[in-house]
């Protein structure tokens, strides 16, 4: 799919680029040819207007000077005068061929391709004046221009092709990453669901077996209930992650008393932390407001405190700090003592289904909490990162103040 998308992108891009190049070079050729033709015709009209006062072609002047000659023809087709010095005008067969070619054309202006001559015919009551101008230099210029346009066109085409290939890689990279994340997500979710489903299936088969003892039946029923609750918890977290990754509803965004929201989200969890042997300390600067969804922002605080409960050292302290940062930002910090996070873990920890300590008892955790937190912060156009120093792990959330 990605390859087809890239090929389609390159094809569309190259079609547009080719049409654009063709139009540009076509206009350059058209205007150059028109300019040369108009200058040649202007010179011929000037000569026809003053047939007996023309200067030599190499004399300086405002008009373009090209090799030319004139033929004065009396009624009846009799040549009465010729002028010019670039052709052998004594060859009557040559002159007669030119007159015949002019007579075959009913237009006053035209081109005799066989001799590379442009003619202008001016009728007077007593005679006909024919002006012939050599267009060899004009044709040569147009040929050179055509060759130049072809060369530049080919160079531009391959340059556009190379740029389109690079641009296609850059353009589809977000989609490619999203598809890779989706595959990893489906694989991880399937893995998390596989074990509970296996337990439920085995326990259900034991319940159906007549040979199963009553105690084993009760144990199987308890196992089914436990696994079903775990699966429900996983599904709820997946739904929460999906909601967090969606763009927030503009109607749900409002100025939020961030200081009050942090306090309200943290205090109910103080008892839970106390049962885990931890102490909660709040250091919240009052009067800090942000623009956002109050429910999502409180969920963000709960996620950090739940994460601290699972990975803090017994007897430690969990500190929640909220401070204004600069003139337009505020920063929430949740710190707890625990196993120091490595540099790699500080990046990977926000990925779905990631656990810093896979051997640790799950306690109902599926490695989705910090992924949900990352999605909430991103939806509120903030920053989220982790730091570890002196045995203390800190999570920072930076948001714009309302």
C-alpha positions as CSV (number, residue, x, y, z in Angstrom):
1,X,0.0,0.0,0.0
2,X,2.8,2.4,0.9
3,X,4.6,1.6,-2.3
4,X,1.5,2.2,-4.4
5,X,0.9,5.5,-2.6
6,X,4.4,6.7,-3.2
7,X,4.2,5.7,-6.9
8,X,0.9,7.6,-7.2
9,X,2.4,10.6,-5.5
10,X,5.4,10.6,-7.8
11,X,3.2,10.1,-10.9
12,X,1.0,13.0,-10.0
13,X,3.9,15.2,-9.1
14,X,5.8,14.4,-12.3
15,X,2.7,15.0,-14.4
16,X,2.2,18.4,-13.0
17,X,5.9,19.2,-13.3
18,X,6.0,18.0,-16.9
19,X,3.0,20.1,-17.9
20,X,4.5,23.1,-16.1
21,X,7.9,22.7,-17.9
22,X,6.1,22.2,-21.3
23,X,4.1,25.4,-20.7
24,X,7.1,27.4,-19.6
25,X,9.4,26.3,-22.5
26,X,6.5,26.6,-25.0
27,X,5.9,30.2,-23.9
28,X,9.6,31.0,-24.1
29,X,9.8,29.5,-27.7
30,X,6.6,31.2,-28.7
31,X,7.5,34.7,-27.5
32,X,11.1,34.4,-28.9
33,X,9.8,33.4,-32.3
34,X,7.2,36.1,-32.3
35,X,9.8,38.7,-31.3
36,X,12.2,37.7,-34.1
37,X,9.4,37.6,-36.6
38,X,8.0,41.0,-35.7
39,X,11.4,42.6,-35.9
40,X,12.0,41.1,-39.3
41,X,8.6,42.2,-40.6
42,X,9.2,45.7,-39.1
43,X,12.5,46.0,-41.0
44,X,10.8,44.8,-44.3
45,X,7.9,47.3,-43.9
46,X,10.4,50.1,-43.4
47,X,12.3,49.0,-46.5
48,X,9.0,48.7,-48.5
49,X,8.0,52.2,-47.4
50,X,11.4,53.7,-48.7
51,X,12.5,51.4,-51.4
52,X,15.0,53.9,-52.9
53,X,16.4,55.2,-49.6
54,X,17.4,52.1,-47.7
55,X,20.8,51.8,-46.2
56,X,23.1,48.8,-46.2
57,X,22.2,46.0,-43.8
58,X,25.3,46.6,-41.7
59,X,24.6,50.3,-41.2
60,X,23.8,51.2,-37.6
61,X,20.2,52.1,-36.9
62,X,17.3,51.4,-34.6
63,X,15.7,48.7,-36.7
64,X,17.0,45.1,-37.0
65,X,19.1,44.6,-40.1
66,X,19.0,41.3,-41.9
67,X,20.2,40.3,-45.3
68,X,17.6,41.4,-47.8
69,X,16.9,42.5,-51.3
70,X,14.0,44.1,-53.2
71,X,12.3,43.5,-56.6
72,X,10.2,46.1,-58.4
73,X,7.7,44.4,-60.7
74,X,5.7,46.4,-63.3
75,X,2.2,45.4,-64.4
76,X,2.4,42.2,-66.5
77,X,5.1,40.7,-64.3
78,X,8.1,42.6,-65.8
79,X,11.0,43.1,-63.4
80,X,12.0,46.7,-63.6
81,X,14.4,47.0,-60.7
82,X,16.3,45.0,-58.1
83,X,18.3,46.0,-55.1
84,X,20.5,44.3,-52.5
85,X,23.9,42.9,-52.2
86,X,23.7,39.5,-50.5
87,X,22.3,37.5,-53.4
88,X,23.2,37.0,-57.1
89,X,20.4,39.1,-58.5
90,X,21.6,38.6,-62.0
91,X,20.2,35.1,-62.1
92,X,16.8,35.6,-63.8
93,X,15.7,32.0,-63.2
94,X,16.2,32.5,-59.5
95,X,14.2,35.8,-59.6
96,X,11.5,34.2,-61.7
97,X,11.2,31.3,-59.2
98,X,10.8,33.8,-56.4
99,X,8.1,35.7,-58.3
100,X,6.2,32.4,-59.1
101,X,6.3,31.4,-55.4
102,X,4.9,34.8,-54.4
103,X,2.2,34.6,-57.1
104,X,1.1,31.2,-55.8
105,X,0.5,32.8,-52.4
106,X,-2.5,35.1,-52.1
107,X,-1.1,36.6,-48.9
108,X,1.0,39.8,-48.7
109,X,3.3,38.2,-46.2
110,X,4.8,34.7,-46.3
111,X,7.8,32.5,-46.2
112,X,9.5,30.6,-49.1
113,X,10.8,27.5,-47.3
114,X,13.1,26.4,-50.2
115,X,15.2,29.5,-50.0
116,X,14.7,30.4,-46.3
117,X,13.3,33.8,-47.3
118,X,10.4,35.8,-45.9
119,X,8.6,38.1,-48.4
120,X,6.5,41.2,-48.1
121,X,4.4,42.3,-51.0
122,X,3.3,45.9,-51.3
123,X,0.9,46.9,-54.2
124,X,1.0,50.4,-55.7
125,X,-0.9,51.8,-58.7
126,X,2.1,51.6,-61.0
127,X,4.2,48.7,-59.7
128,X,4.5,46.0,-57.1
129,X,7.3,46.1,-54.5
130,X,8.6,42.8,-53.2
131,X,10.9,42.7,-50.2
132,X,12.8,39.5,-49.3
133,X,14.6,39.0,-46.0
134,X,16.9,36.1,-45.1
135,X,15.5,34.1,-42.1
136,X,18.4,31.7,-41.8
137,X,19.7,33.3,-38.7
138,X,16.2,33.4,-37.2
139,X,15.7,29.7,-37.9
140,X,19.2,28.9,-36.5
141,X,18.3,30.9,-33.3
142,X,15.0,28.9,-33.0
143,X,16.8,25.6,-33.5
144,X,19.4,26.5,-30.8
145,X,16.6,27.6,-28.5
146,X,14.8,24.3,-29.1
147,X,17.9,22.3,-28.3
148,X,18.5,24.3,-25.2
149,X,14.9,23.9,-24.0
150,X,15.1,20.1,-24.6
151,X,18.3,19.8,-22.6
152,X,17.1,22.0,-19.8
153,X,13.8,20.2,-19.9
154,X,15.4,16.8,-19.5
155,X,17.7,18.1,-16.7
156,X,14.7,19.6,-15.0
157,X,12.6,16.5,-15.5
158,X,15.1,14.2,-13.8
159,X,15.8,16.8,-11.1
160,X,12.0,16.9,-10.4
161,X,11.9,13.1,-10.5
162,X,14.7,12.8,-7.9
163,X,13.0,15.5,-5.7
164,X,9.7,13.7,-6.1
165,X,11.2,10.4,-4.9
166,X,12.6,12.1,-1.8
167,X,9.5,14.1,-1.2
168,X,7.3,11.0,-1.5
169,X,9.4,9.3,1.2
170,X,8.9,12.3,3.5
171,X,5.2,12.6,2.6
172,X,4.3,9.0,3.4
173,X,6.5,8.6,6.4
174,X,3.8,9.7,8.9
175,X,1.4,7.2,7.3
176,X,4.0,4.5,7.3
177,X,4.8,5.2,11.0
178,X,1.1,5.2,11.8
179,X,0.6,1.8,10.1
180,X,3.6,0.4,11.9
181,X,2.2,1.6,15.2
182,X,-1.2,0.1,14.3
183,X,0.4,-3.2,13.5
184,X,2.4,-3.1,16.8
185,X,-0.7,-2.1,18.7
186,X,-2.8,-4.9,17.3
187,X,0.0,-7.4,18.0
188,X,0.4,-6.2,21.5
189,X,-3.3,-6.1,22.2
190,X,-3.8,-9.6,20.8
191,X,-0.9,-10.8,23.0
192,X,-2.5,-9.2,26.1
193,X,-5.9,-10.8,25.4
194,X,-4.5,-14.2,24.5
195,X,-3.7,-15.3,28.1
196,X,-7.0,-14.3,29.7
197,X,-8.9,-16.0,26.8
198,X,-6.9,-19.2,27.3
199,X,-7.7,-19.2,31.0
200,X,-11.4,-18.5,30.4
201,X,-11.6,-21.3,27.7
202,X,-9.8,-23.8,30.0
203,X,-11.9,-22.9,33.0
204,X,-15.1,-23.1,31.0
205,X,-14.2,-26.6,29.7
206,X,-13.6,-27.7,33.3
207,X,-17.0,-26.4,34.3
208,X,-18.6,-28.4,31.5
209,X,-16.8,-31.6,32.5
210,X,-19.0,-33.8,34.8
211,X,-15.8,-35.2,36.4
212,X,-14.8,-31.8,37.8
213,X,-14.9,-31.6,41.6
214,X,-17.0,-28.9,43.2
215,X,-13.9,-27.1,44.6
216,X,-12.4,-27.1,41.1
217,X,-15.7,-25.8,39.6
218,X,-15.6,-22.9,42.1
219,X,-12.0,-22.2,41.3
220,X,-12.7,-22.3,37.5
221,X,-15.6,-19.8,38.0
222,X,-13.3,-17.5,40.0
223,X,-10.7,-17.7,37.3
224,X,-13.2,-16.8,34.6
225,X,-14.4,-13.8,36.6
226,X,-10.9,-12.6,37.3
227,X,-9.8,-12.9,33.7
228,X,-13.0,-11.3,32.4
229,X,-12.4,-8.3,34.7
230,X,-8.8,-8.0,33.4
231,X,-10.1,-8.1,29.9
232,X,-12.7,-5.4,30.7
233,X,-9.9,-3.3,32.3
234,X,-7.8,-3.7,29.2
235,X,-10.7,-2.7,26.9
236,X,-11.5,0.3,29.0
237,X,-7.9,1.5,28.8
238,X,-7.9,0.9,25.0
239,X,-11.0,3.0,24.7
240,X,-9.5,5.7,26.9
241,X,-6.4,5.7,24.8
242,X,-8.5,6.0,21.6
243,X,-10.5,8.9,23.1
244,X,-7.3,10.7,24.3
245,X,-5.8,10.4,20.8
246,X,-8.8,12.1,19.2
247,X,-8.8,15.8,18.6
248,X,-10.6,17.4,21.6
249,X,-14.1,18.7,21.0
250,X,-13.9,22.5,20.9
251,X,-17.1,22.7,22.9
252,X,-15.4,20.8,25.7
253,X,-12.5,23.1,25.9
254,X,-12.8,25.9,28.5
255,X,-10.6,27.8,30.9
256,X,-9.7,25.3,33.7
257,X,-8.5,26.2,37.2
258,X,-5.5,23.9,36.8
259,X,-4.4,24.4,40.4
260,X,-7.8,23.3,41.7
261,X,-8.0,20.4,39.2
262,X,-4.6,19.0,40.3
263,X,-5.6,19.2,43.9
264,X,-9.0,17.5,43.3
265,X,-7.4,14.7,41.3
266,X,-4.6,14.1,43.8
267,X,-6.3,14.1,47.1
268,X,-8.7,11.1,46.5
269,X,-5.6,9.0,45.7
270,X,-3.8,9.9,49.0
271,X,-5.4,7.0,50.8
272,X,-4.4,4.6,48.0
273,X,-0.8,5.8,48.2
274,X,-0.9,5.5,51.9
275,X,-1.9,1.8,51.7
276,X,1.1,1.3,49.4
277,X,3.3,2.8,52.0
278,X,3.8,6.1,50.3
279,X,3.4,9.7,51.3
280,X,1.8,12.3,49.1
281,X,3.1,15.9,49.1
282,X,1.3,18.6,47.2
283,X,3.0,21.9,46.3
284,X,0.5,23.7,44.1
285,X,0.7,27.4,43.2
286,X,-2.8,28.8,43.2
287,X,-4.5,30.7,40.4
288,X,-3.0,28.9,37.5
289,X,-5.5,28.4,34.6
290,X,-5.2,26.5,31.3
291,X,-7.4,25.9,28.3
292,X,-8.6,22.4,28.1
293,X,-10.9,19.5,29.0
294,X,-11.2,19.3,32.8
295,X,-11.9,15.6,32.9
296,X,-8.9,14.8,30.7
297,X,-6.6,16.9,32.7
298,X,-7.7,15.3,36.0
299,X,-7.2,11.9,34.4
300,X,-3.7,13.0,33.5
301,X,-2.8,13.6,37.2
302,X,-4.4,10.3,38.2
303,X,-2.3,8.4,35.6
304,X,1.0,9.9,37.0
305,X,0.0,9.1,40.6
306,X,-1.0,5.5,39.7
307,X,2.3,5.1,37.9
308,X,4.1,6.4,41.0
309,X,2.2,3.9,43.2
310,X,3.3,1.0,41.1
311,X,7.0,1.9,40.7
312,X,7.9,3.8,43.9
313,X,10.1,2.4,46.6
314,X,8.1,1.4,49.8
315,X,8.2,4.2,52.4
316,X,8.9,6.8,49.8
317,X,7.3,10.1,48.9
318,X,5.4,11.1,45.9
319,X,5.6,14.9,45.2
320,X,3.2,16.8,43.0
321,X,4.3,20.3,42.1
322,X,2.6,22.9,39.9
323,X,4.3,26.2,39.1
324,X,4.0,29.0,36.7
325,X,6.8,28.8,34.2
326,X,7.7,32.0,32.4
327,X,5.0,34.4,31.4
328,X,2.8,32.1,29.4
329,X,3.5,28.5,30.5
330,X,3.0,26.4,33.6
331,X,4.7,23.1,34.6
332,X,3.4,20.1,36.5
333,X,5.9,17.8,38.0
334,X,5.3,14.4,39.6
335,X,8.4,13.0,41.3
336,X,8.9,9.7,43.1
337,X,11.8,7.6,44.3
338,X,12.4,4.3,42.4
339,X,14.5,2.4,40.0
340,X,16.2,5.0,37.9
341,X,15.0,5.2,34.3
342,X,17.7,4.8,31.6
343,X,17.9,7.2,28.7
344,X,16.3,4.6,26.4
345,X,13.5,4.0,28.9
346,X,12.7,7.7,29.2
347,X,11.8,7.6,25.5
348,X,10.2,4.2,25.3
349,X,8.1,4.5,28.4
350,X,5.5,6.5,26.6
351,X,4.9,3.8,24.0
352,X,1.9,1.5,24.1
353,X,2.2,-1.6,26.2
354,X,5.7,-0.7,27.3
355,X,6.7,-1.7,30.8
356,X,10.0,-0.6,32.4
357,X,10.2,-3.8,34.4
358,X,8.6,-6.7,32.5
359,X,9.3,-9.1,35.4
360,X,7.3,-7.0,37.8
361,X,3.8,-8.1,38.9
362,X,1.3,-6.3,36.6
363,X,-1.2,-5.1,39.3
364,X,-3.7,-4.7,36.5
365,X,-1.3,-2.6,34.4
366,X,-1.0,-3.1,30.7
367,X,1.6,-0.4,29.9
368,X,-1.1,2.0,28.5
369,X,-1.2,4.6,31.2
370,X,1.6,6.8,30.1
371,X,0.6,6.4,26.5
372,X,-2.8,7.8,27.4
373,X,-1.0,10.7,29.3
374,X,1.1,11.4,26.2
375,X,-2.1,11.5,24.0
376,X,-3.8,13.9,26.5
377,X,-0.9,16.3,26.6
378,X,-0.5,16.2,22.8
379,X,-4.2,17.0,22.4
380,X,-3.7,20.0,24.7
381,X,-0.7,21.1,22.7
382,X,1.7,20.6,25.6
383,X,5.0,18.9,26.3
384,X,5.6,15.7,28.3
385,X,8.9,14.2,29.2
386,X,10.7,12.3,31.9
387,X,13.9,12.8,33.8
388,X,15.8,10.6,36.3
389,X,18.4,11.9,38.8
390,X,19.8,10.7,42.1
391,X,17.3,7.9,42.3
392,X,14.3,10.1,41.7
393,X,12.1,9.8,38.6
394,X,10.3,13.0,37.5
395,X,7.6,13.4,34.9
396,X,7.0,16.9,33.6
397,X,4.0,18.3,31.8
398,X,4.2,21.8,30.3
399,X,1.0,23.6,29.1
400,X,0.1,27.1,28.0
401,X,-1.7,29.2,30.5
402,X,-5.1,30.5,29.7
